Amino acid sequence: MAMQIVAIVGPGRVGTALWLALQGHGHLVRAAGGTAASQELFRARTGQAVSPAAADICRTADWIFLTVPDRAIGPLAQELSAAGAFHAGQIVAHTSGALPSATLAPAATAGADVLALHPMQSFARPELGPALFAGVTCSIEGTPHARTAGAEFALALGMRPWQVEAKDKARLHAACSLASNALVALLAVAARTAATTNDAQGTEVALQALLPLSRGSLENVARLGLPQALTGPVERADLATVRSHLDVLEGSADDVYRALSLVVVELAREKGSLGAEDALALQKMLRR
């Protein structure tokens, strides 16, 4: 990918990571706009200041990334369009997993190609920069030229491009949320359930005890696939153990355990390790 002039508007966690990755590939990257908090994060991670003149840096850019929260993408695109920031020959992109490229309609009206480019990655540590993109799948949706350019862009950063349709974006993003945010929530529930003391220190001790188990399970999924990586008392029809779990769990832990264990029953049936009779008994036990 030849050297490009790139404008990143609203450089929070995603924008900061993108800036660091693009700098490492020899592109001329400028950042502008954003909230006070996002600008401070950007300065802390890059040592660079954020320009207050977003429209000015966009006018001279080949690529423009709007890396702001989803609710702000449409209004920001409208604001920049009114300031004459967009023109033909540009690619204007956002990094939202849920929204389609049509959210950038003001840029398209000005003649730019529009693109939704979503790295399927967690950006809690934007300072890792290029490492956050290497080997990551990146969903791509937009105008025909933007799709082609987006795939080339993704490959240049070491990502795997995945061409998707606008109608599928919300469902794919829901899957990403389950695999990422819901996993964090699940670990929080597990750690609080395992904690021997009801405070932050007890939860942290429990979390550190559970993490190797979680890592091992993820490794098994990567190596063996689904449903072969499945183990545990539901999978082996240990009804007495499942009953003992339900007897001690309460609140959100009980809700999560029941809901996910019903999915485990389905997976175990797919794996062939759970018979129909045991599956029915477990489902009856797990449903309220």
C-alpha positions as CSV (number, residue, x, y, z in Angstrom):
1,M,0.0,0.0,0.0
2,A,1.6,3.3,-1.2
3,M,2.1,6.1,1.3
4,Q,-1.2,7.8,2.1
5,I,-2.2,11.0,3.9
6,V,-4.6,9.9,6.6
7,A,-6.8,11.9,8.8
8,I,-8.2,10.4,12.0
9,V,-11.0,12.4,13.5
10,G,-11.8,11.7,17.2
11,P,-8.8,9.7,18.2
12,G,-9.9,7.7,21.2
13,R,-8.7,4.2,21.9
14,V,-9.3,2.9,18.3
15,G,-8.1,6.0,16.7
16,T,-4.9,6.1,18.8
17,A,-4.1,2.4,18.0
18,L,-4.8,3.1,14.3
19,W,-2.5,6.2,14.4
20,L,0.3,4.2,15.9
21,A,-0.1,1.3,13.4
22,L,-0.2,3.6,10.4
23,Q,2.8,5.6,11.5
24,G,4.7,2.4,11.6
25,H,3.9,1.8,8.0
26,G,5.2,5.1,6.7
27,H,1.9,7.0,6.2
28,L,1.4,10.7,7.0
29,V,-1.2,10.5,9.7
30,R,-2.8,13.5,11.4
31,A,-5.3,13.5,14.2
32,A,-8.0,16.0,15.0
33,G,-11.2,16.6,17.1
34,G,-12.5,14.3,19.8
35,T,-13.5,14.9,23.4
36,A,-11.1,16.3,26.0
37,A,-10.7,12.8,27.4
38,S,-9.9,11.2,24.0
39,Q,-7.4,14.0,23.2
40,E,-5.6,13.4,26.5
41,L,-5.5,9.7,25.9
42,F,-4.0,10.3,22.4
43,R,-1.4,12.7,23.8
44,A,-0.4,10.3,26.5
45,R,0.0,7.3,24.1
46,T,1.6,9.1,21.2
47,G,3.3,12.2,22.6
48,Q,1.5,14.2,19.8
49,A,-1.1,17.0,20.0
50,V,-4.5,16.8,18.4
51,S,-5.3,19.4,15.8
52,P,-8.4,21.5,16.5
53,A,-9.0,22.0,12.7
54,A,-10.6,18.7,11.7
55,A,-12.1,20.0,8.4
56,D,-8.8,21.4,7.3
57,I,-6.8,18.2,7.8
58,C,-9.6,16.2,6.1
59,R,-9.6,18.3,2.9
60,T,-6.0,17.2,2.1
61,A,-6.4,13.6,3.2
62,D,-6.6,10.5,1.0
63,W,-8.2,8.5,3.8
64,I,-10.4,9.9,6.6
65,F,-11.3,7.8,9.6
66,L,-14.1,8.9,11.9
67,T,-13.2,7.0,15.1
68,V,-15.9,8.4,17.4
69,P,-18.7,6.6,19.3
70,D,-21.4,5.2,17.0
71,R,-24.0,7.8,18.0
72,A,-21.6,10.6,16.9
73,I,-20.6,9.2,13.4
74,G,-23.6,10.5,11.5
75,P,-23.6,14.0,13.0
76,L,-19.8,14.3,12.6
77,A,-20.0,13.4,9.0
78,Q,-22.7,16.0,8.5
79,E,-20.7,18.6,10.3
80,L,-17.5,17.9,8.2
81,S,-19.5,17.8,5.0
82,A,-21.0,21.3,5.8
83,A,-17.4,22.5,6.3
84,G,-16.4,21.2,2.8
85,A,-14.1,18.5,4.2
86,F,-15.0,15.7,1.7
87,H,-14.5,15.4,-2.0
88,A,-14.2,12.9,-4.8
89,G,-11.1,10.7,-4.7
90,Q,-11.2,10.2,-0.9
91,I,-12.2,7.2,1.1
92,V,-14.1,8.1,4.2
93,A,-14.4,5.3,6.7
94,H,-15.7,4.6,10.2
95,T,-14.7,1.7,12.4
96,S,-18.1,0.8,13.9
97,G,-19.0,-2.8,14.0
98,A,-22.7,-2.2,14.2
99,L,-23.3,0.7,11.7
100,P,-23.2,0.4,7.9
101,S,-21.2,2.6,5.6
102,A,-24.5,4.4,4.7
103,T,-24.0,6.3,8.0
104,L,-21.4,8.3,6.1
105,A,-24.0,9.5,3.5
106,P,-22.9,13.1,3.6
107,A,-19.4,12.1,2.5
108,A,-20.9,10.0,-0.3
109,T,-23.0,12.9,-1.4
110,A,-19.8,15.0,-1.7
111,G,-18.3,12.3,-4.1
112,A,-16.2,10.3,-1.6
113,D,-16.2,6.6,-1.4
114,V,-17.5,5.4,2.0
115,L,-16.4,2.4,4.0
116,A,-17.2,0.6,7.3
117,L,-14.0,-1.0,8.4
118,H,-14.3,-2.9,11.7
119,P,-11.2,-4.6,13.2
120,M,-12.7,-7.5,15.3
121,Q,-10.4,-6.7,18.3
122,S,-10.6,-5.2,21.8
123,F,-8.8,-1.9,22.1
124,A,-8.5,-1.6,25.9
125,R,-4.7,-1.1,25.4
126,P,-4.3,1.2,22.4
127,E,-0.6,1.7,23.1
128,L,0.0,-1.7,21.6
129,G,-0.6,-0.1,18.2
130,P,0.4,-2.4,15.3
131,A,0.2,-5.5,17.5
132,L,-3.6,-5.0,17.9
133,F,-4.2,-5.4,14.2
134,A,-1.8,-8.3,13.3
135,G,-3.8,-11.5,12.6
136,V,-7.1,-9.9,13.3
137,T,-10.2,-10.3,11.1
138,C,-11.6,-7.0,9.8
139,S,-15.1,-6.8,8.4
140,I,-15.4,-4.5,5.3
141,E,-18.6,-3.0,3.9
142,G,-19.0,0.0,1.5
143,T,-19.0,1.2,-2.0
144,P,-17.2,-1.1,-4.6
145,H,-14.0,0.9,-4.8
146,A,-13.9,1.4,-1.0
147,R,-14.3,-2.4,-0.5
148,T,-11.3,-3.1,-2.7
149,A,-9.2,-0.4,-1.1
150,G,-10.4,-1.4,2.4
151,A,-9.2,-5.0,1.8
152,E,-5.8,-3.7,0.7
153,F,-5.6,-1.5,3.7
154,A,-6.5,-4.4,6.1
155,L,-3.9,-6.6,4.5
156,A,-1.2,-3.9,4.8
157,L,-1.8,-3.8,8.6
158,G,-1.7,-7.6,8.8
159,M,-5.4,-8.1,9.1
160,R,-7.7,-10.6,7.3
161,P,-10.4,-8.8,5.4
162,W,-13.9,-10.2,5.5
163,Q,-16.3,-8.7,3.0
164,V,-19.8,-8.4,4.6
165,E,-23.2,-6.9,3.7
166,A,-24.8,-4.0,5.5
167,K,-27.8,-6.1,6.5
168,D,-25.5,-8.5,8.4
169,K,-23.5,-5.9,10.4
170,A,-25.6,-5.7,13.5
171,R,-25.7,-9.5,13.8
172,L,-22.0,-9.8,13.4
173,H,-21.4,-7.1,15.9
174,A,-23.6,-8.8,18.4
175,A,-21.4,-11.9,17.9
176,C,-18.4,-9.8,18.6
177,S,-19.9,-8.5,21.8
178,L,-20.7,-12.0,23.0
179,A,-17.1,-13.1,22.3
180,S,-15.5,-10.1,23.9
181,N,-17.7,-8.0,26.3
182,A,-19.8,-10.9,27.4
183,L,-16.6,-13.0,28.1
184,V,-15.4,-10.2,30.4
185,A,-18.8,-10.2,32.2
186,L,-18.7,-14.0,32.5
187,L,-15.3,-13.9,34.1
188,A,-16.5,-11.2,36.5
189,V,-19.5,-13.4,37.5
190,A,-17.2,-16.4,37.9
191,A,-14.6,-14.5,40.0
192,R,-17.2,-13.0,42.3
193,T,-18.7,-16.5,42.7
194,A,-15.4,-18.0,43.6
195,A,-14.2,-15.2,45.8
196,T,-13.6,-16.3,49.4
197,T,-14.0,-12.7,50.6
198,N,-16.6,-10.3,49.4
199,D,-14.2,-7.5,48.4
200,A,-12.1,-6.4,45.4
201,Q,-9.0,-8.2,46.7
202,G,-10.9,-11.5,47.1
203,T,-12.3,-11.2,43.6
204,E,-8.8,-10.5,42.1
205,V,-7.4,-13.6,43.9
206,A,-10.2,-15.6,42.4
207,L,-9.8,-14.2,39.0
208,Q,-6.1,-15.0,38.9
209,A,-7.0,-18.6,39.9
210,L,-9.6,-18.9,37.1
211,L,-7.7,-17.3,34.2
212,P,-5.5,-20.4,33.4
213,L,-8.7,-22.4,33.1
214,S,-10.2,-19.8,30.7
215,R,-7.0,-19.7,28.7
216,G,-6.9,-23.4,28.5
217,S,-10.5,-23.6,27.3
218,L,-9.8,-21.0,24.6
219,E,-6.7,-22.9,23.5
220,N,-8.8,-26.0,23.2
221,V,-11.4,-24.2,21.1
222,A,-8.7,-22.9,18.8
223,R,-7.1,-26.4,18.4
224,L,-10.1,-28.7,18.6
225,G,-12.9,-26.5,17.4
226,L,-16.6,-26.6,18.4
227,P,-18.1,-28.7,19.9
228,Q,-15.1,-31.0,20.5
229,A,-13.5,-28.6,23.0
230,L,-16.5,-28.9,25.4
231,T,-15.9,-30.5,28.8
232,G,-17.5,-30.4,32.2
233,P,-20.4,-31.8,34.3
234,V,-23.2,-30.9,31.9
235,E,-21.3,-32.5,29.0
236,R,-20.8,-35.7,30.9
237,A,-24.4,-35.8,32.3
238,D,-23.3,-35.4,35.9
239,L,-26.7,-34.3,37.1
240,A,-25.8,-34.5,40.8
241,T,-23.0,-32.0,40.3
242,V,-25.2,-29.7,38.3
243,R,-27.8,-29.8,41.0
244,S,-25.2,-29.0,43.7
245,H,-24.2,-25.9,41.6
246,L,-27.8,-24.7,41.4
247,D,-28.3,-25.2,45.1
248,V,-25.5,-22.6,45.9
249,L,-25.8,-20.1,43.1
250,E,-28.1,-17.0,43.3
251,G,-28.8,-13.8,41.5
252,S,-26.9,-13.1,38.3
253,A,-24.6,-16.1,38.8
254,D,-27.6,-18.4,38.8
255,D,-29.1,-16.7,35.8
256,V,-25.9,-16.9,33.8
257,Y,-25.2,-20.5,34.9
258,R,-28.7,-21.7,33.8
259,A,-28.7,-19.9,30.4
260,L,-25.2,-21.0,29.4
261,S,-25.6,-24.5,30.7
262,L,-28.7,-24.9,28.4
263,V,-26.4,-24.0,25.5
264,V,-23.8,-26.5,26.8
265,V,-26.6,-29.2,26.6
266,E,-27.1,-28.3,22.9
267,L,-23.3,-28.4,22.2
268,A,-23.0,-31.7,24.0
269,R,-25.7,-33.2,21.9
270,E,-23.9,-32.0,18.8
271,K,-20.7,-33.6,20.1
272,G,-22.5,-36.8,20.7
273,S,-21.4,-37.1,24.3
274,L,-24.9,-36.5,25.8
275,G,-27.8,-38.8,25.2
276,A,-31.4,-37.6,24.6
277,E,-32.7,-38.8,28.0
278,D,-29.9,-37.1,30.0
279,A,-30.3,-33.9,27.9
280,L,-34.0,-33.7,28.7
281,A,-33.3,-34.3,32.4
282,L,-30.7,-31.5,32.4
283,Q,-33.0,-29.1,30.5
284,K,-35.8,-29.7,33.0
285,M,-33.4,-29.0,35.9
286,L,-31.9,-25.9,34.3
287,R,-35.2,-24.2,33.3
288,R,-37.2,-22.5,35.9
